[in-house]
Amino acid sequence: MEITEFVETLRLDGGLLADAAEEAGPDASIPACPDWRMRDLVRHVGRVHRWAAQIVTQGVQQPGRPAEAPELSDDELVGWLREGHHHLVLALHNAPRDLAAWSMWPAASPLAFWARRQAHETSVHRVDAQQALGAALTPLPAAFAADGVDELLTGVHSLDRSRLRTDLPRTLRVRAGDAPGADWTVHLSEARPRVVRTPADAVADGPQPAQPADCTIEGPAEELYLTLWNRLPGDTLTITGDKALVELWREHGGV
């Protein structure tokens, strides 16, 4: 996906998140984060948006953490969220393509990293807000959802802090049937996961890993995305093989 597509998704989903937060109210509980109320979700997203905007606008070169949210009343929180979201969208839109800045893992460019990361960060938390409201979830395009699966597998779980580990080597295959090339094999061990993308031109009877996986999870890209982020139960996904790996993911793979 292009940087402009990520920024546009960020713009749209940030607005939907704020709308849902405003309608649900600050005390609404967040289903995927039982310890959180809506005010906690709003503070988290507002902090992250301002942090990312600072990195992009100032070309921050060193790792850091988002600043604490200011002391605001419940009535002020959604406006504060909208303001930070607006500044982030502008920062990414106006940033030079050759931006030099720190990123969490290797990417095509720092600008591409932050546009992608913040688009997915915001989309997942928009789902949180809509679920708290009890509203229907705004659909995600298959290409964006498949990209989010890729980011989660090859980015988030490339970090040493990933808890997706097994005592004995195992393989988990993840495949989205509605997005070309959306096929990954996750090699699990005591080390951090190693993810291999199945080449898009490996066609036979459909893309296949070199060796059968111990467990395969297949379904539409959007449902895979939200299931792997632990926002949906994944009841309609097709799961074959060792379902213990699905439980491993539910306990340690989501974020």
VENVENLIN-V860931 format. One record per residue. SS is DSSP state (A for helix, B for strand, O for the rest). PHI is phi in whole degrees, -180 to 180 (none if undefined). OMEGA is omega in degrees with one decimal (* if undefined). Layout:
SS	PHI	OMEGA
SS	PHI	OMEGA
//
This chain:
O	none	179.6
O	-81	178.4
A	-56	-179.1
A	-62	178.7
A	-68	177.3
A	-64	-178.6
A	-65	178.8
A	-67	176.6
A	-64	176.0
A	-58	-179.5
A	-61	-176.8
A	-69	-175.9
A	-71	175.6
A	-63	177.3
A	-66	178.8
A	-66	177.7
A	-61	-178.7
A	-63	178.9
A	-62	-179.7
A	-66	178.9
A	-63	-179.5
A	-65	-177.4
A	-73	-176.9
A	-73	-178.9
O	93	-171.4
O	-67	-177.2
O	-93	-179.4
O	-62	-179.6
B	-82	-178.8
B	-100	-173.6
O	-56	-176.8
O	-79	-179.5
B	-131	-170.3
B	-57	-179.4
B	-82	-175.3
B	-102	164.2
B	-107	-176.9
A	-58	179.9
A	-61	178.0
A	-69	177.7
A	-62	-179.0
A	-63	178.5
A	-62	-179.3
A	-61	-177.2
A	-65	178.4
A	-61	177.2
A	-63	-176.5
A	-65	178.6
A	-61	179.6
A	-68	177.4
A	-62	-180.0
A	-65	178.9
A	-62	178.1
A	-64	178.9
A	-61	-177.5
A	-72	-175.5
A	-76	-177.0
A	-102	-179.1
O	60	-178.2
O	-60	-173.6
O	-105	-174.7
O	-117	176.8
O	-60	178.1
O	-160	179.9
O	-126	177.9
O	-60	175.6
O	-68	177.6
O	-65	177.2
O	-70	177.0
O	-69	176.3
O	-76	-177.8
O	-126	173.4
O	-75	177.9
A	-57	-178.3
A	-69	-177.1
A	-94	-168.3
A	-65	-175.5
A	-66	175.7
A	-61	176.7
A	-63	176.3
A	-62	-178.8
A	-62	-179.5
A	-63	-179.9
A	-65	177.6
A	-63	179.0
A	-60	-179.8
A	-65	178.6
A	-66	178.3
A	-58	178.9
A	-64	-179.3
A	-60	-179.5
A	-70	-179.9
A	-66	-174.4
A	-94	-175.7
O	-68	176.3
O	-69	-179.8
O	-62	179.7
O	-96	177.8
O	-48	174.4
O	-108	-178.6
O	-160	177.2
O	-69	171.3
O	-139	-171.9
O	-75	177.4
O	-151	-176.7
O	-59	179.8
O	-149	179.4
O	-59	175.8
O	-165	175.2
A	-58	179.8
A	-65	177.6
A	-61	179.6
A	-60	-173.2
A	-72	175.7
A	-64	179.7
A	-66	-175.7
A	-62	-178.0
A	-75	174.5
A	-63	-179.2
A	-73	175.6
A	-55	-175.8
A	-74	179.7
A	-64	179.9
A	-64	-179.5
A	-77	170.1
A	-62	175.3
A	-61	177.2
A	-55	-176.9
A	-67	179.5
A	-68	176.2
A	-66	177.7
A	-64	177.8
A	-74	-174.0
O	82	-178.6
O	-94	173.1
O	-65	-179.4
O	-76	174.6
O	-66	-177.4
O	-62	175.4
O	-110	175.3
O	-61	-177.7
A	-60	-178.0
A	-65	178.9
A	-67	179.5
A	-63	178.5
A	-63	176.3
A	-63	178.4
A	-67	173.6
A	-63	179.4
A	-62	179.9
A	-63	-180.0
A	-64	-176.1
A	-75	-172.8
A	-91	-179.6
O	-107	-176.6
A	-57	-176.9
A	-88	169.5
A	-86	-176.8
O	-82	179.8
O	-61	-176.9
O	-77	177.5
O	-58	178.9
O	-100	-178.9
O	-85	-173.0
O	-138	179.5
O	-134	177.5
O	-67	178.9
O	-110	180.0
O	-58	179.0
B	-140	177.9
B	-128	178.4
B	-123	178.0
B	-102	178.2
B	-124	-175.3
B	-142	175.2
B	-101	-175.6
O	-75	-176.0
O	-106	179.5
O	-137	-178.0
O	-55	177.5
O	80	-178.1
O	-86	-172.6
B	-149	-175.8
B	-134	170.4
B	-117	-177.7
B	-101	178.8
B	-92	-175.3
B	-105	178.9
O	-162	176.4
O	-73	177.1
O	-89	176.6
O	-63	-176.3
O	-60	172.9
B	-117	-173.5
B	-111	178.2
B	-119	174.2
B	-80	175.0
O	-74	-179.4
O	-57	-177.4
O	-64	-178.1
O	-94	177.0
O	-84	-169.1
O	-106	177.0
O	21	175.8
O	-99	-172.7
O	110	-177.9
O	-55	-178.5
O	-131	174.0
O	-70	-178.5
O	-60	177.4
O	-125	177.6
O	-56	179.6
O	-79	176.3
O	-68	176.9
B	-148	178.0
B	-125	175.9
B	-118	-177.1
B	-132	176.7
B	165	177.1
O	-63	-175.4
A	-58	-177.4
A	-63	-179.6
A	-70	174.8
A	-59	-178.8
A	-56	-175.6
A	-74	176.6
A	-71	-178.9
A	-69	172.4
O	-87	179.1
O	61	175.7
O	-105	174.0
O	-133	-179.8
O	-74	179.7
O	73	-175.8
O	-64	-177.0
O	-99	174.5
O	-71	176.2
B	-93	-178.4
B	-121	177.7
B	-126	179.0
B	93	-172.4
O	-76	-177.2
O	-71	175.5
A	-62	178.3
A	-72	174.4
A	-67	177.1
A	-64	175.6
A	-58	179.2
A	-63	-177.6
A	-59	-177.7
A	-85	-170.4
A	-130	-172.3
O	-95	-179.6
O	-75	-178.1
O	-128	*
//
